[in-house]
Protein backbone atom coordinates (compact mmCIF):
# COMPACT_ATOMS: atom_id res chain seq x y z
CA UNK A 1 0.00 0.00 0.00
CA UNK A 2 2.80 2.45 0.89
CA UNK A 3 4.59 1.59 -2.33
CA UNK A 4 1.45 2.29 -4.37
CA UNK A 5 0.95 5.68 -2.68
CA UNK A 6 4.63 6.55 -3.25
CA UNK A 7 4.34 5.51 -6.91
CA UNK A 8 1.16 7.57 -7.32
CA UNK A 9 2.82 10.63 -5.79
CA UNK A 10 5.90 10.03 -7.95
CA UNK A 11 3.72 9.78 -11.07
CA UNK A 12 1.97 13.06 -10.19
CA UNK A 13 5.29 14.85 -9.61
CA UNK A 14 6.72 13.39 -12.81
CA UNK A 15 3.61 14.51 -14.78
CA UNK A 16 3.93 18.00 -13.29
CA UNK A 17 7.57 18.27 -14.43
CA UNK A 18 6.68 17.08 -17.91
CA UNK A 19 3.84 19.62 -18.05
CA UNK A 20 6.15 22.43 -16.88
CA UNK A 21 8.87 21.43 -19.35
CA UNK A 22 6.32 21.93 -22.13
CA UNK A 23 4.42 24.93 -20.78
CA UNK A 24 7.44 26.87 -19.47
CA UNK A 25 8.76 27.66 -22.97
CA UNK A 26 5.22 28.28 -24.24
CA UNK A 27 4.56 30.87 -21.51
CA UNK A 28 7.99 32.41 -22.08
CA UNK A 29 7.35 32.76 -25.83
CA UNK A 30 3.89 34.23 -25.30
CA UNK A 31 5.25 36.85 -22.89
CA UNK A 32 8.23 37.61 -25.14
CA UNK A 33 5.96 38.02 -28.18
CA UNK A 34 3.64 40.36 -26.26
CA UNK A 35 6.56 42.52 -25.15
CA UNK A 36 8.23 42.52 -28.57
CA UNK A 37 4.95 43.58 -30.22
CA UNK A 38 4.69 46.57 -27.86
CA UNK A 39 8.31 47.60 -28.53
CA UNK A 40 7.91 47.21 -32.30
CA UNK A 41 4.79 49.41 -32.24
CA UNK A 42 6.68 52.10 -30.32
CA UNK A 43 9.61 51.85 -32.76
CA UNK A 44 7.17 52.23 -35.67
CA UNK A 45 5.72 55.34 -33.99
CA UNK A 46 9.19 56.83 -33.57
CA UNK A 47 10.08 55.96 -37.17
CA UNK A 48 6.88 57.52 -38.59
CA UNK A 49 7.45 60.70 -36.57
CA UNK A 50 11.12 60.90 -37.56
CA UNK A 51 10.32 60.37 -41.26
CA UNK A 52 7.77 63.20 -41.10
CA UNK A 53 10.30 65.40 -39.26
CA UNK A 54 12.91 64.62 -41.94
CA UNK A 55 10.45 65.43 -44.73
CA UNK A 56 9.75 68.85 -43.24
CA UNK A 57 13.17 69.87 -41.88
CA UNK A 58 15.51 67.89 -44.14
CA UNK A 59 17.12 66.03 -41.23
CA UNK A 60 16.30 63.70 -38.35
CA UNK A 61 16.44 64.65 -34.68
CA UNK A 62 18.21 62.71 -31.92
CA UNK A 63 16.28 64.61 -29.25
CA UNK A 64 13.11 63.04 -27.89
CA UNK A 65 12.10 66.43 -26.48
CA UNK A 66 12.25 67.91 -29.99
CA UNK A 67 10.41 64.92 -31.47
CA UNK A 68 7.65 65.04 -28.84
CA UNK A 69 7.20 68.76 -29.36
CA UNK A 70 7.02 68.16 -33.12
CA UNK A 71 4.37 65.44 -32.67
CA UNK A 72 2.26 67.64 -30.40
CA UNK A 73 2.63 71.02 -32.11
CA UNK A 74 4.19 70.43 -35.54
CA UNK A 75 2.26 71.18 -38.68
CA UNK A 76 2.40 69.58 -42.09
CA UNK A 77 1.63 71.73 -45.11
CA UNK A 78 -1.30 70.61 -47.24
CA UNK A 79 -0.44 71.34 -50.85
CA UNK A 80 -2.44 71.54 -54.02
CA UNK A 81 -0.87 70.73 -57.37
CA UNK A 82 -2.27 72.48 -60.43
CA UNK A 83 -1.16 72.01 -64.01
CA UNK A 84 0.37 75.04 -65.65
CA UNK A 85 -1.42 76.35 -68.76
CA UNK A 86 -0.23 74.36 -71.74
CA UNK A 87 1.45 71.67 -69.57
CA UNK A 88 -0.61 68.61 -70.53
CA UNK A 89 2.00 66.21 -69.10
CA UNK A 90 1.89 67.77 -65.61
CA UNK A 91 5.71 67.88 -65.51
CA UNK A 92 6.01 71.33 -63.94
CA UNK A 93 2.93 71.84 -61.73
CA UNK A 94 2.03 74.92 -59.71
CA UNK A 95 2.40 74.07 -56.01
CA UNK A 96 0.15 75.95 -53.59
CA UNK A 97 0.00 75.52 -49.82
CA UNK A 98 -3.69 75.56 -48.96
CA UNK A 99 -3.47 74.84 -45.24
CA UNK A 100 -1.76 72.90 -42.50
CA UNK A 101 -2.53 69.72 -40.56
CA UNK A 102 -1.19 68.83 -37.14
CA UNK A 103 1.35 66.01 -37.09
CA UNK A 104 -0.56 64.32 -34.26
CA UNK A 105 -3.76 64.32 -36.33
CA UNK A 106 -1.97 63.13 -39.46
CA UNK A 107 0.03 60.21 -38.11
CA UNK A 108 -1.85 59.10 -35.00
CA UNK A 109 -5.48 60.02 -35.73
CA UNK A 110 -6.62 56.39 -35.55
CA UNK A 111 -4.79 55.73 -32.27
CA UNK A 112 -6.70 57.34 -29.38
CA UNK A 113 -4.47 55.54 -26.86
CA UNK A 114 -1.28 57.06 -28.32
CA UNK A 115 0.67 59.37 -26.00
CA UNK A 116 3.45 61.49 -27.47
CA UNK A 117 4.97 61.92 -24.01
CA UNK A 118 5.61 58.17 -23.72
CA UNK A 119 7.24 57.69 -27.13
CA UNK A 120 10.75 57.80 -25.63
CA UNK A 121 10.13 54.96 -23.14
CA UNK A 122 10.73 51.27 -23.80
CA UNK A 123 7.62 49.26 -22.91
CA UNK A 124 8.10 46.72 -20.08
CA UNK A 125 11.47 48.22 -19.08
CA UNK A 126 10.07 49.25 -15.68
CA UNK A 127 9.95 45.74 -14.24
CA UNK A 128 10.31 45.66 -10.48
CA UNK A 129 9.24 49.26 -9.90
CA UNK A 130 12.25 50.79 -11.66
CA UNK A 131 11.66 53.80 -13.94
CA UNK A 132 11.20 53.12 -17.65
CA UNK A 133 14.36 53.07 -19.73
CA UNK A 134 14.58 55.12 -22.93
CA UNK A 135 15.24 54.04 -26.48
CA UNK A 136 18.69 54.87 -27.82
CA UNK A 137 18.11 57.36 -30.63
CA UNK A 138 20.99 58.57 -32.80
CA UNK A 139 21.18 60.39 -36.10
CA UNK A 140 23.87 61.87 -38.29
CA UNK A 141 24.74 62.89 -41.83
CA UNK A 142 27.10 60.53 -43.64
CA UNK A 143 28.54 60.51 -47.13
CA UNK A 144 27.27 57.77 -49.42
CA UNK A 145 28.52 57.80 -53.00
CA UNK A 146 29.92 61.32 -52.45
CA UNK A 147 26.45 62.54 -51.46
CA UNK A 148 25.53 63.59 -47.91
CA UNK A 149 22.60 61.54 -46.59
CA UNK A 150 20.69 61.58 -43.32
CA UNK A 151 20.87 58.42 -41.23
CA UNK A 152 19.04 57.39 -38.08
CA UNK A 153 19.02 54.43 -35.71
CA UNK A 154 16.74 53.70 -32.78
CA UNK A 155 17.08 50.62 -30.58
CA UNK A 156 16.10 48.76 -27.42
CA UNK A 157 18.07 45.81 -26.03
CA UNK A 158 16.45 42.53 -25.01
CA UNK A 159 17.64 43.00 -21.43
CA UNK A 160 15.60 46.21 -21.27
CA UNK A 161 12.17 45.06 -22.46
CA UNK A 162 12.51 41.42 -21.38
CA UNK A 163 13.41 42.37 -17.81
CA UNK A 164 12.50 39.75 -15.23
CA UNK A 165 12.52 36.95 -17.81
CA UNK A 166 15.08 34.13 -17.84
CA UNK A 167 16.96 35.05 -21.04
CA UNK A 168 19.90 32.78 -20.31
CA UNK A 169 17.71 29.69 -20.01
CA UNK A 170 16.24 30.29 -23.48
CA UNK A 171 19.55 31.38 -25.10
CA UNK A 172 18.48 34.96 -25.82
CA UNK A 173 21.30 37.47 -26.14
CA UNK A 174 20.52 40.28 -23.67
CA UNK A 175 22.61 42.76 -25.68
CA UNK A 176 20.73 42.10 -28.92
CA UNK A 177 17.30 43.55 -29.44
CA UNK A 178 14.97 45.44 -31.73
CA UNK A 179 15.92 48.45 -33.84
CA UNK A 180 15.23 50.37 -37.01
CA UNK A 181 17.64 52.24 -39.21
CA UNK A 182 21.41 52.20 -39.46
CA UNK A 183 24.20 54.66 -38.84
CA UNK A 184 26.00 53.30 -41.93
CA UNK A 185 23.23 53.16 -44.54
CA UNK A 186 20.32 55.49 -45.37
CA UNK A 187 17.61 53.01 -44.36
CA UNK A 188 14.79 53.06 -41.85
CA UNK A 189 14.05 49.33 -42.07
CA UNK A 190 13.40 47.52 -38.80
CA UNK A 191 15.16 44.27 -37.93
CA UNK A 192 11.74 42.72 -37.18
CA UNK A 193 10.60 43.17 -40.81
MORA-V944990 format. One record per run of one state. SS is the DSSP state (alpha for helix, beta for strand, coil for the rest). FROM is the first residue (numbers start at 1). LEN is the number of residues. Records with the same first field share a line. If there is no record, write none. Layout:
BEGIN
SS->FROM-LEN  FROM-LEN
END
This chain:
BEGIN
coil->1-1  58-6  74-1  83-11  108-8  119-2  122-5  130-4  135-1  145-2  162-15  183-7  191-3
alpha->2-56  64-10  103-5  116-3  127-3  158-4
beta->75-8  94-9  121-1  134-1  136-9  147-11  177-6  190-1
END
